[in-house]
Amino acid sequence: MSSTAVPAIAARDVHKVYRSGAEQLHVLRGVSLELHPGEAVAIVGGSGSGKSTLLHLLGALDRPSEGRIELGGQDIAGLDDDTLAGLRNRGIGFVFQFHHLLREFSALENVMMPALIAGRSAREAEDRARDLLAAVGLSEREDHVSTELSGGEQQRVAVARALVNEPLVLLADEPSGNLDGETSARLHDLLFRIRAERGVAMVLVTHNPELAGMADRILTLSQGVLHGEVRHEV
């Protein structure tokens, strides 16, 4: 991969400090990370190490105290809230431990929602949603509401929803943490198949060694510092 290629997402000397009166809690201390299109990075570390905080910063759900977050080469830290929300919806896909599907909506409608919010026509949103539900093996379940789907099916709908706007990067926070071993393995295979087919970059925060081992790089976050890299051949 060319070193001059623009990263899909990057953190540059990022610090995050929470303040309560005179007290300061330094959660992240000078974290830097570059992730290129089609690359998968796993971030591991103990509870309270700052993994979810870093993911929220990369996903523009929070702002760093210092440093820069770049999406497709664009510094997003200084954007106003409305502009940032639009960029987040178009450029970043999220998969969390709990799927957060809208209970009263069908699988198809759940996947369509981010595309409609982004201003795409109903026809385009529906076409994209059907394509992605087919990609995750749920064409025959698209009219079912979330309560009629298994846990694994719900997470596959969440993956399809995360990809409907063709984001630069997919951020996953313990995506299989609520699933049994066999269902987790199928979800992991799906994520990496989607990565290969669509070239989306992935950041995986996980305690699961099998999922972490599938990534191109494994990074450890400890006491707010990102370090310890293991490279795998792609």
Phi, psi and omega in degrees: 000134182292135179289345181270354180295142178288127179296149173296319178209149181210144168247133183234106178051054186273131173240146172225121181235128174258133183243138174222098186065234179274351182277142176229132177244112180272103183273319178235138185231090174069042181282130175231139184201136172237138180226124184261160180307133179082359181265143177240128179237132174258134176246120182240166180156165182289167176300136180083007182279348178107010184298310182292326176299315179298317180297321178295324177290315178298326181273007179060028173272347178210166182245143179289152173287325174215159176095184187232144167244127182241134175243115184060031180088353182263127176289119186259355187295327185267004182286149176289167189299318183293316179296319180295319179297318178294318179295321179296317181295323183275325192257348186228132173250141182242136170229120182252173179300320176254134194293333180056038175285152175283117192297325185275356181258152175286169175303315180299314181294323177298317181289325180294330193306311180298327179292321178294319178298326180285356176095010177284153179293158179301321180295314180295318179299318180293318179298316179297316182296317179296319179300317183286323176296325174295320181296329180262010173078030184236025180304321184280357181245009189295336181267001181273139174284165190299326182291347178265004182250150174288168179301317179294322178294321178298319179292325176294324173298319179297322177295315178300316179299320181295336186259356191295332179264016180050060185291160174290327187218145175249124178252125184234122181251103183047057188296338179246015185294342182252014185243157176286171188300314182293317179293323177300315182299320179294321178294319179299314179300320179298313181302316183281335172292316177299318178303315182291320184284325188248354175070022180280140174283149182226134168246120184245113171267121188204151167261358186275114184294330178294315179294314179302322183291345178277346184284161177288328179221146173242123180242141181253130176255121182221124180051040175081005182243132180265124184201181175066093185247134174242125181258143175241148174288134180273000000 
